[in-house]
Amino acid sequence: MDFPATIEDFYSNLDVPESCYLGKRLFKKHFYDNGQLTATDKKAFKEDIESIEWKYTLKPSTINIQSFEDDPHEYLEVALIQVTLSSDKRHLRIAEVIQKAIPYPVVIVFSCGSSIALNAGLKRISRADSNKMVIEDCLDTGWIPLESPEVWQNSFLDDLQIKNLSFQNFFQFYQDIAERITAYNCAVHTGSYSLAPSEGESVDRGEALKELARLERKLTELRNKLKKEKNLGDQVQLNTKSKQIKDRMDAIKAVI
């Protein structure tokens, strides 16, 4: 992809077959009626969303990929939805509402100004109610500036092309998208985009990212305490704990 780029360049690079194009507008009322929105959710939808478009439907009749069903999973098709925002502050909350409201695999492309964010929700059939889907994990890239991406962001965008994904079935296809978003989120920490962990390492990248997020929250908490602490001995202890957490984070970053 050449930069500076636009949302149109992103779709051109993605290269979804024209046979999958739907271009159907979705109204906010659809999500009000089909989701349990809190007052905060409704506020985000009302104030932040400019438009929602069901851009592509990938299914066996529109692309050469087969549906997939087993005991916990039902991947009959994949929808790609574009959400254009006026503010980028609450896109994760909006993504959660949309993912919960649509009971099959969805890729959401958020657009705000010249930046995009990609969101995927790994779903399975509810054990309590076979007519419902639950989200096992929600993956999100955060905002990517199309006009001036970092080298590793550019590598991710170039890798995210339909031709690079599995055509075995829609489960594998969607897993490949999730794998690339996970690799992207690892690159946020390492500065290098790669589909595989560091050579010779065996690590669950998803769990490693969750642990990094937990450690980051803990480190922020310790730093806030340090700012308020007057006792020299307690300051030393807090600094020591902070150093231990930073060392642990560096060790995780070295293997993802």
Backbone bond lengths (Angstrom), bond angles and torsions (degrees), N, CA, C in turn:
res aa  C-N    CA-C-N  psi(-1)  N-CA   C-N-CA  omega(-1)  CA-C   N-CA-C  phi
1 M - - - 1.463 - - 1.526 109.30 -
2 D 1.321 116.74 135.42 1.459 121.42 179.20 1.530 109.72 -89.24
3 F 1.308 115.99 142.66 1.470 120.35 -178.46 1.523 109.35 -124.47
4 P 1.362 118.30 146.78 1.461 125.33 6.98 1.534 112.17 -68.72
5 A 1.345 115.39 145.67 1.448 121.55 -176.11 1.521 110.78 -120.54
6 T 1.324 115.34 169.54 1.459 122.47 178.96 1.522 109.04 -125.55
7 I 1.326 117.20 174.48 1.454 121.28 177.13 1.529 110.24 -61.62
8 E 1.330 117.28 -33.46 1.460 120.67 177.42 1.531 110.63 -65.56
9 D 1.334 116.80 -37.65 1.466 120.64 176.78 1.528 110.31 -65.12
10 F 1.324 116.05 -37.85 1.464 120.33 178.67 1.528 110.25 -59.25
11 Y 1.332 117.01 -47.23 1.465 120.49 -179.24 1.528 111.02 -68.37
12 S 1.315 116.42 -35.98 1.458 119.72 177.57 1.525 110.46 -62.30
13 N 1.327 116.42 -41.09 1.459 121.77 178.30 1.529 111.06 -68.77
14 L 1.331 116.78 -38.78 1.466 121.61 178.48 1.529 109.98 -60.55
15 D 1.322 116.28 -41.02 1.467 123.45 172.02 1.529 112.89 62.08
16 V 1.329 115.97 49.86 1.459 120.50 173.54 1.532 107.87 -71.82
17 P 1.334 118.68 134.07 1.472 119.96 179.59 1.524 111.87 -55.79
18 E 1.314 116.11 141.74 1.459 121.55 -179.21 1.531 111.74 -59.05
19 S 1.332 116.24 -25.98 1.468 120.71 179.48 1.526 112.33 -63.58
20 C 1.340 117.03 -19.21 1.470 121.86 -178.88 1.529 112.56 -89.79
21 Y 1.337 116.86 -9.87 1.462 120.02 -173.96 1.524 111.26 -66.81
22 L 1.339 115.91 133.77 1.458 121.74 177.93 1.531 110.83 -117.42
23 G 1.338 116.53 -52.16 1.463 120.55 176.25 1.515 113.53 64.04
24 K 1.315 116.41 40.10 1.470 120.99 -177.93 1.527 110.57 -100.58
25 R 1.307 115.87 129.35 1.463 120.22 178.26 1.525 110.12 -76.16
26 L 1.330 116.38 136.05 1.462 121.70 174.51 1.526 108.52 -109.90
27 F 1.314 115.79 140.16 1.457 120.70 -179.18 1.527 110.59 -98.80
28 K 1.317 115.91 149.29 1.466 120.77 -178.92 1.520 111.30 -57.77
29 K 1.337 116.49 -32.52 1.462 121.41 -178.70 1.524 111.51 -57.51
30 H 1.337 116.70 -31.48 1.462 120.70 178.50 1.529 110.89 -57.04
31 F 1.316 115.69 -40.60 1.462 119.97 -177.56 1.529 111.28 -81.68
32 Y 1.315 117.04 -29.45 1.459 119.78 174.02 1.524 109.90 -62.88
33 D 1.333 116.20 -38.72 1.464 120.95 -176.15 1.521 113.20 -80.93
34 N 1.339 116.51 -28.58 1.463 120.09 -172.97 1.527 114.18 -108.04
35 G 1.299 117.52 4.66 1.462 120.53 178.61 1.512 110.86 -135.56
36 Q 1.314 115.46 158.25 1.461 120.13 177.64 1.520 108.02 -93.77
37 L 1.318 115.56 84.49 1.454 121.39 -175.71 1.521 111.31 -85.34
38 T 1.316 114.87 134.79 1.455 120.29 172.74 1.530 108.42 -81.22
39 A 1.304 116.30 172.35 1.467 120.38 177.47 1.531 110.31 -61.02
40 T 1.334 116.47 -36.08 1.467 120.98 178.91 1.524 111.02 -67.69
41 D 1.358 116.51 -39.36 1.464 121.04 176.96 1.530 110.38 -60.61
42 K 1.326 116.06 -47.51 1.465 120.72 -178.47 1.527 110.96 -63.28
43 K 1.321 115.78 -35.92 1.466 120.47 178.53 1.529 110.17 -64.72
44 A 1.340 116.40 -42.74 1.466 121.01 178.72 1.526 110.85 -64.11
45 F 1.335 116.99 -43.97 1.467 120.64 178.90 1.525 110.85 -62.42
46 K 1.330 115.43 -45.63 1.459 120.36 -175.99 1.519 112.42 -67.02
47 E 1.333 116.77 -43.37 1.459 120.67 -172.03 1.533 114.04 -89.13
48 D 1.330 117.29 -30.12 1.465 119.88 -170.03 1.528 114.74 -100.50
49 I 1.332 117.24 -29.55 1.467 119.68 -172.40 1.525 111.47 -87.95
50 E 1.324 115.41 125.37 1.460 120.74 174.02 1.528 110.92 -90.73
51 S 1.333 116.75 -40.39 1.461 120.01 179.20 1.527 110.28 -161.36
52 I 1.338 114.86 155.31 1.462 122.33 174.91 1.525 107.09 -129.11
53 E 1.323 116.58 125.30 1.463 120.81 -179.33 1.526 110.40 -127.11
54 W 1.328 115.50 125.33 1.463 120.78 171.30 1.519 106.01 -78.98
55 K 1.323 116.00 96.11 1.466 120.49 -166.99 1.526 112.81 -81.38
56 Y 1.341 116.80 -46.68 1.459 120.56 -178.08 1.527 110.88 -135.10
57 T 1.329 116.03 145.36 1.458 122.51 168.04 1.523 107.76 -120.82
58 L 1.331 115.64 116.52 1.461 120.90 177.52 1.523 107.56 -100.51
59 K 1.324 116.86 116.24 1.461 122.76 178.81 1.525 108.16 -148.17
60 P 1.330 118.56 166.66 1.469 119.78 -174.20 1.522 114.47 -53.33
61 S 1.327 117.42 -28.62 1.469 119.67 -178.56 1.531 113.08 -82.24
62 T 1.350 117.37 -11.03 1.465 120.10 -178.73 1.529 113.54 -114.72
63 I 1.357 116.83 -15.68 1.458 121.24 179.93 1.523 107.84 -152.63
64 N 1.308 116.70 151.23 1.466 121.09 -174.48 1.534 111.99 -79.90
65 I 1.326 115.46 62.95 1.470 122.73 176.38 1.521 107.76 -134.04
66 Q 1.323 116.69 136.30 1.461 120.74 -177.64 1.528 111.81 -89.91
67 S 1.314 115.76 151.50 1.460 120.66 174.68 1.524 109.50 -69.89
68 F 1.335 115.55 166.42 1.465 120.51 -177.34 1.527 109.52 -141.99
69 E 1.332 115.63 132.38 1.465 120.72 176.52 1.518 109.30 -140.77
70 D 1.335 115.88 133.52 1.458 121.58 166.49 1.521 107.02 -142.33
71 D 1.311 118.11 -167.02 1.465 120.23 -172.57 1.531 113.62 -56.37
72 P 1.367 119.10 -51.56 1.471 117.05 -178.76 1.523 115.67 -95.55
73 H 1.343 117.69 -9.83 1.466 119.36 -170.81 1.529 112.13 -120.34
74 E 1.331 114.31 148.09 1.461 121.72 175.88 1.527 107.59 -143.33
75 Y 1.312 114.94 97.85 1.466 121.75 -178.93 1.526 107.98 -116.00
76 L 1.325 115.53 81.47 1.464 121.42 -176.62 1.520 111.81 -88.11
77 E 1.320 116.41 -26.95 1.462 122.35 179.32 1.524 107.95 -162.34
78 V 1.317 116.62 170.42 1.461 122.52 177.84 1.523 108.29 -131.21
79 A 1.320 116.03 131.38 1.467 121.12 177.97 1.523 109.71 -104.38
80 L 1.312 116.38 142.42 1.466 121.57 172.83 1.530 107.44 -117.12
81 I 1.319 114.56 118.84 1.460 121.24 -175.34 1.520 109.71 -118.55
82 Q 1.321 116.21 133.67 1.464 120.61 175.41 1.522 109.87 -103.72
83 V 1.327 115.42 129.40 1.467 121.74 176.93 1.523 107.80 -117.62
84 T 1.312 116.51 115.79 1.465 121.69 179.22 1.522 108.29 -94.21
85 L 1.334 115.76 125.32 1.460 121.96 -174.95 1.526 111.82 -113.93
86 S 1.321 114.95 152.28 1.462 121.00 172.63 1.522 110.87 -93.95
87 S 1.355 116.28 -17.72 1.466 122.38 178.47 1.518 108.58 -139.32
88 D 1.325 116.66 141.82 1.469 120.55 -177.55 1.532 113.25 -98.00
89 K 1.315 118.24 10.62 1.463 121.78 -171.04 1.523 114.32 -77.57
90 R 1.341 117.67 -29.59 1.466 119.29 -171.16 1.533 112.62 -123.74
91 H 1.310 117.03 28.76 1.460 118.18 -174.94 1.521 112.78 -67.07
92 L 1.330 118.24 -29.92 1.472 120.31 179.49 1.523 111.35 -66.54
93 R 1.310 117.00 -39.21 1.463 120.58 177.33 1.533 109.98 -65.35
94 I 1.314 116.58 -42.73 1.462 121.40 178.90 1.535 110.04 -64.05
95 A 1.331 116.69 -41.07 1.470 121.16 179.17 1.520 110.81 -60.45
96 E 1.320 116.73 -43.43 1.471 120.57 -179.01 1.525 110.92 -61.30
97 V 1.326 116.89 -42.18 1.475 121.09 179.12 1.529 110.31 -62.54
98 I 1.328 117.47 -46.06 1.461 121.43 -178.14 1.519 111.09 -66.13
99 Q 1.335 116.72 -43.88 1.461 119.99 179.97 1.526 111.43 -61.85
100 K 1.324 117.00 -38.44 1.465 120.38 179.73 1.523 112.13 -71.93
101 A 1.342 116.33 -31.51 1.467 120.37 -175.12 1.526 112.91 -78.03
102 I 1.339 117.53 -25.90 1.465 121.21 -177.93 1.527 108.48 -106.38
103 P 1.339 117.26 113.75 1.470 120.95 -169.00 1.527 115.42 -83.89
104 Y 1.321 117.61 35.99 1.463 120.46 172.47 1.518 108.53 -155.65
105 P 1.323 117.87 175.33 1.469 120.33 -171.42 1.526 113.50 -59.97
106 V 1.314 115.36 128.51 1.459 122.01 -178.79 1.529 109.63 -131.32
107 V 1.302 116.42 134.37 1.464 122.34 167.69 1.521 106.16 -106.58
108 I 1.331 116.43 123.07 1.459 120.81 179.06 1.529 108.61 -104.82
109 V 1.322 115.59 127.35 1.464 121.62 173.03 1.524 106.93 -105.65
110 F 1.332 115.70 107.03 1.465 119.76 175.72 1.518 108.55 -86.82
111 S 1.323 115.32 139.28 1.471 121.14 178.38 1.517 108.61 -128.96
112 C 1.338 115.67 129.37 1.465 120.77 176.73 1.528 107.10 -145.01
113 G 1.328 116.20 112.20 1.455 118.92 -174.74 1.513 110.38 61.50
114 S 1.318 117.93 -126.70 1.463 122.22 179.89 1.522 112.23 -101.40
115 S 1.334 117.70 17.13 1.465 121.86 -179.52 1.522 110.92 -117.07
116 I 1.342 115.38 153.00 1.458 121.33 175.49 1.523 109.57 -129.58
117 A 1.332 115.67 159.19 1.458 122.71 171.58 1.513 107.12 -138.47
118 L 1.325 117.00 138.46 1.464 121.63 -178.58 1.517 109.49 -109.95
119 N 1.344 115.75 138.89 1.455 121.14 -176.50 1.527 109.62 -134.51
120 A 1.336 115.55 136.44 1.463 121.65 176.84 1.520 108.79 -135.19
121 G 1.334 116.53 145.80 1.460 121.04 179.13 1.516 110.29 -123.91
122 L 1.334 117.17 116.40 1.465 121.59 178.12 1.525 107.88 -78.93
123 K 1.343 116.96 117.81 1.460 121.30 -171.03 1.525 111.39 -120.11
124 R 1.324 115.29 153.97 1.467 121.88 173.80 1.522 108.55 -142.64
125 I 1.324 115.13 164.68 1.457 120.92 178.26 1.528 109.05 -71.67
126 S 1.317 116.37 134.40 1.463 121.14 -179.76 1.531 110.90 -63.67
127 R 1.326 116.73 135.90 1.470 120.97 176.96 1.525 111.07 -72.18
128 A 1.329 115.97 -26.73 1.467 120.40 -178.65 1.523 111.95 -82.49
129 D 1.339 116.71 -30.33 1.456 121.31 -177.49 1.523 108.66 -146.47
130 S 1.324 117.19 106.99 1.464 121.94 -174.63 1.522 113.31 -66.46
131 N 1.333 116.70 -9.91 1.462 120.52 177.90 1.523 112.41 -90.19
132 K 1.326 116.85 -1.10 1.453 120.94 -177.95 1.526 111.32 -119.29
133 M 1.331 114.92 152.40 1.458 121.34 175.87 1.525 109.09 -109.97
134 V 1.311 116.14 144.98 1.465 120.67 175.53 1.525 108.55 -121.45
135 I 1.320 115.77 150.17 1.462 121.37 179.78 1.530 109.37 -90.13
136 E 1.320 116.02 117.79 1.462 120.68 177.32 1.523 111.54 -77.91
137 D 1.313 115.66 -36.80 1.466 120.01 -178.40 1.518 108.79 -158.16
138 C 1.319 116.08 141.08 1.461 121.34 178.03 1.529 108.14 -115.59
139 L 1.308 116.67 124.69 1.460 122.08 -175.94 1.515 110.00 -114.18
140 D 1.320 116.11 138.11 1.465 120.42 -175.94 1.524 109.70 -147.04
141 T 1.326 115.46 140.27 1.469 119.20 -178.72 1.521 113.48 -82.95
142 G 1.336 116.86 -18.07 1.451 117.17 -166.04 1.526 107.91 73.74
143 W 1.325 116.87 -177.60 1.463 120.71 -171.14 1.528 112.91 -82.44
144 I 1.329 114.23 132.19 1.461 122.28 179.67 1.529 108.45 -114.88
145 P 1.335 118.57 119.13 1.477 120.92 -179.71 1.525 110.28 -78.46
146 L 1.318 117.30 108.10 1.463 120.23 -177.03 1.525 112.75 -66.96
147 E 1.324 117.02 -26.43 1.462 119.61 -178.08 1.527 113.01 -77.32
148 S 1.344 116.19 -25.96 1.473 118.74 -176.81 1.524 111.01 -149.94
149 P 1.333 117.65 62.80 1.474 119.84 -179.11 1.526 111.91 -74.04
150 E 1.325 115.23 154.23 1.465 120.31 170.77 1.533 108.15 -69.34
151 V 1.319 116.57 165.16 1.465 121.00 -178.90 1.525 110.52 -58.24
152 W 1.335 117.67 -43.42 1.467 120.84 -178.19 1.525 111.47 -69.67
153 Q 1.336 117.24 -29.98 1.463 119.73 174.94 1.521 110.58 -69.14
154 N 1.318 115.98 -40.11 1.463 121.71 176.19 1.531 110.08 -60.49
155 S 1.337 117.10 -42.04 1.469 121.39 179.87 1.528 110.63 -61.93
156 F 1.322 116.53 -41.07 1.464 121.25 177.86 1.526 110.57 -62.57
157 L 1.317 116.99 -48.56 1.463 120.95 -178.32 1.523 111.16 -61.86
158 D 1.326 117.15 -39.39 1.465 120.49 178.51 1.530 111.17 -67.25
159 D 1.332 116.60 -34.25 1.466 120.80 -179.05 1.522 111.92 -74.70
160 L 1.334 116.27 -25.17 1.463 120.84 -176.08 1.529 110.01 -83.19
161 Q 1.303 114.72 73.51 1.458 121.82 176.53 1.517 108.16 -126.07
162 I 1.319 116.33 144.28 1.462 120.96 -177.74 1.533 111.42 -53.53
163 K 1.312 116.86 -39.51 1.466 120.70 -176.81 1.533 112.61 -64.59
164 N 1.341 117.59 -20.54 1.462 121.37 -179.63 1.527 113.24 -87.31
165 L 1.336 117.14 -6.29 1.459 121.42 -176.02 1.521 110.99 -97.75
166 S 1.335 116.25 157.10 1.465 121.18 -179.66 1.527 111.19 -66.61
167 F 1.336 116.39 134.28 1.457 122.42 174.80 1.531 110.91 -103.88
168 Q 1.339 116.17 12.42 1.464 120.20 -178.37 1.528 111.15 -62.49
169 N 1.331 115.80 -50.71 1.469 121.82 175.11 1.528 107.07 -163.94
170 F 1.336 116.53 172.27 1.463 119.15 -174.71 1.530 112.84 -70.35
171 F 1.319 117.87 -24.49 1.467 119.43 175.89 1.528 109.53 -65.94
172 Q 1.325 116.92 -49.72 1.462 120.41 179.54 1.526 111.02 -65.40
173 F 1.316 116.47 -38.15 1.463 121.96 177.81 1.529 110.44 -58.14
174 Y 1.333 116.21 -48.32 1.467 120.39 -178.24 1.525 110.98 -70.71
175 Q 1.330 116.85 -35.90 1.467 120.19 176.53 1.523 110.89 -61.26
176 D 1.324 116.78 -35.87 1.470 120.24 178.06 1.527 111.41 -65.81
177 I 1.337 116.36 -37.25 1.465 119.60 175.60 1.522 109.92 -64.70
178 A 1.340 116.14 -46.11 1.469 121.27 179.03 1.531 111.05 -60.37
179 E 1.329 116.24 -40.09 1.468 121.05 179.71 1.532 110.74 -62.08
180 R 1.312 116.61 -38.70 1.463 120.41 -179.90 1.529 111.89 -71.68
181 I 1.318 117.44 -36.49 1.466 119.44 176.32 1.525 109.80 -66.87
182 T 1.341 116.86 -39.73 1.461 120.42 176.36 1.524 110.85 -62.29
183 A 1.327 116.48 -43.19 1.471 120.41 178.03 1.520 110.78 -62.20
184 Y 1.325 115.84 -38.82 1.467 120.56 177.00 1.533 110.30 -60.44
185 N 1.329 116.36 -45.78 1.461 120.14 -178.06 1.525 112.12 -68.35
186 C 1.325 116.73 -27.15 1.467 119.01 171.64 1.528 109.90 -68.77
187 A 1.330 115.79 -39.24 1.465 120.56 -179.33 1.523 112.07 -65.74
188 V 1.330 117.27 -26.14 1.472 120.51 174.68 1.532 109.43 -56.29
189 H 1.339 116.26 -36.20 1.468 121.41 -178.26 1.521 113.02 -88.72
190 T 1.342 116.88 -32.35 1.464 119.63 -172.59 1.523 113.37 -100.64
191 G 1.347 116.56 -21.91 1.458 119.94 -177.18 1.518 113.68 79.29
192 S 1.350 116.87 11.52 1.459 120.82 -179.78 1.525 109.57 -141.53
193 Y 1.339 116.81 124.59 1.460 120.78 -178.49 1.519 110.65 -89.08
194 S 1.346 116.23 126.38 1.458 121.75 177.42 1.520 108.97 -151.98
195 L 1.327 116.86 139.45 1.461 120.15 179.56 1.516 112.54 -71.99
196 A 1.331 117.37 -20.73 1.465 121.40 -178.64 1.520 110.23 -114.06
197 P 1.345 117.29 150.79 1.469 119.91 174.83 1.521 111.06 -62.63
198 S 1.330 115.64 174.95 1.460 120.43 179.89 1.526 110.05 -53.64
199 E 1.334 115.82 145.33 1.460 121.72 -175.29 1.529 111.67 -54.25
200 G 1.319 115.51 131.13 1.462 120.70 177.75 1.504 114.08 84.36
201 E 1.334 118.50 -1.81 1.455 121.81 -178.15 1.528 110.85 -102.92
202 S 1.337 115.91 142.72 1.460 122.13 174.59 1.519 107.29 -118.86
203 V 1.330 115.75 109.36 1.465 119.27 -174.72 1.522 109.34 -146.83
204 D 1.332 115.72 142.72 1.459 121.18 173.30 1.525 106.85 -81.45
205 R 1.311 116.90 102.96 1.458 120.23 -172.88 1.525 111.86 -64.20
206 G 1.327 116.57 -35.95 1.460 119.68 178.77 1.514 111.62 -62.02
207 E 1.332 116.34 -46.43 1.467 120.61 178.96 1.524 110.85 -67.51
208 A 1.321 116.62 -36.29 1.469 120.11 178.47 1.529 110.64 -63.66
209 L 1.322 116.97 -39.76 1.467 120.59 178.52 1.532 111.03 -65.88
210 K 1.336 116.34 -38.70 1.471 119.65 177.42 1.523 110.91 -64.87
211 E 1.336 116.34 -38.73 1.458 120.27 178.28 1.532 110.81 -67.29
212 L 1.322 116.85 -39.24 1.465 119.91 176.34 1.522 111.20 -61.67
213 A 1.324 116.73 -41.47 1.466 120.61 178.57 1.523 110.79 -63.60
214 R 1.334 115.94 -40.55 1.476 120.01 178.53 1.528 110.54 -64.32
215 L 1.323 116.77 -43.95 1.468 121.06 -179.81 1.532 111.03 -66.43
216 E 1.315 117.26 -37.16 1.467 120.73 177.75 1.527 111.08 -62.64
217 R 1.327 115.97 -41.25 1.474 119.73 177.36 1.524 110.57 -63.96
218 K 1.324 116.13 -41.39 1.464 120.62 179.43 1.527 110.75 -65.38
219 L 1.333 116.47 -40.74 1.461 120.81 179.99 1.525 110.76 -64.75
220 T 1.307 117.02 -40.75 1.469 121.27 177.41 1.524 110.47 -62.75
221 E 1.327 115.61 -41.62 1.473 120.63 178.37 1.525 111.13 -60.94
222 L 1.336 117.05 -44.22 1.468 121.06 179.95 1.533 111.30 -66.13
223 R 1.325 116.19 -39.54 1.466 119.63 179.80 1.524 111.62 -65.98
224 N 1.317 116.19 -36.78 1.465 120.12 176.91 1.526 111.01 -66.04
225 K 1.328 115.85 -39.46 1.470 119.90 176.77 1.521 110.93 -64.76
226 L 1.344 115.48 -39.42 1.464 120.58 -178.15 1.526 111.41 -62.71
227 K 1.328 116.92 -36.97 1.456 120.90 179.56 1.529 112.00 -61.57
228 K 1.318 116.20 -30.60 1.464 121.13 -175.36 1.534 113.06 -96.78
229 E 1.340 115.59 -15.34 1.460 119.63 -174.47 1.537 111.82 -75.98
230 K 1.335 116.51 129.73 1.473 122.57 179.91 1.525 112.74 -100.93
231 N 1.328 115.73 -25.21 1.458 120.29 -176.23 1.532 110.20 -77.31
232 L 1.344 116.37 126.47 1.461 121.14 -175.96 1.526 111.92 -62.65
233 G 1.323 116.87 -41.63 1.465 120.18 -179.77 1.517 112.11 -62.42
234 D 1.338 116.15 -41.98 1.460 120.38 178.85 1.529 111.03 -69.33
235 Q 1.342 116.53 -32.59 1.464 119.88 176.05 1.527 110.62 -62.55
236 V 1.332 116.14 -42.32 1.465 120.78 179.05 1.524 110.54 -61.78
237 Q 1.341 116.57 -43.84 1.466 120.71 179.28 1.529 111.70 -61.98
238 L 1.323 115.33 -43.33 1.459 119.44 -179.70 1.530 111.16 -65.94
239 N 1.328 116.19 -39.31 1.468 119.66 177.26 1.522 111.58 -64.50
240 T 1.336 116.02 -38.78 1.466 120.80 179.02 1.527 110.59 -64.48
241 K 1.318 117.12 -45.05 1.461 121.41 178.60 1.529 110.98 -63.13
242 S 1.339 115.17 -40.44 1.464 119.32 178.86 1.525 110.97 -62.51
243 K 1.319 115.84 -41.88 1.472 120.97 178.36 1.523 111.10 -62.75
244 Q 1.311 117.36 -40.69 1.465 121.32 179.03 1.533 111.01 -63.06
245 I 1.335 115.77 -41.43 1.466 119.81 179.73 1.524 110.33 -67.46
246 K 1.333 117.47 -42.14 1.462 120.49 178.94 1.532 110.73 -62.99
247 D 1.328 117.23 -39.39 1.464 120.90 177.61 1.527 110.59 -63.46
248 R 1.340 116.45 -40.97 1.465 120.92 178.78 1.535 110.08 -64.49
249 M 1.312 116.26 -41.47 1.467 120.31 178.67 1.525 110.81 -64.07
250 D 1.322 117.19 -41.94 1.469 121.06 179.21 1.527 110.55 -62.62
251 A 1.333 116.20 -37.17 1.470 120.55 179.70 1.522 110.83 -66.03
252 I 1.325 116.96 -39.44 1.471 120.73 178.07 1.519 110.35 -67.39
253 K 1.341 116.61 -44.08 1.463 120.67 -179.30 1.523 111.88 -62.09
254 A 1.322 116.86 -27.63 1.458 121.00 -177.69 1.520 111.97 -72.75
255 V 1.343 118.35 -18.45 1.474 119.93 -175.15 1.521 113.98 -114.51
256 I 1.346 117.61 -4.42 1.452 118.02 -179.00 1.528 112.02 -91.92
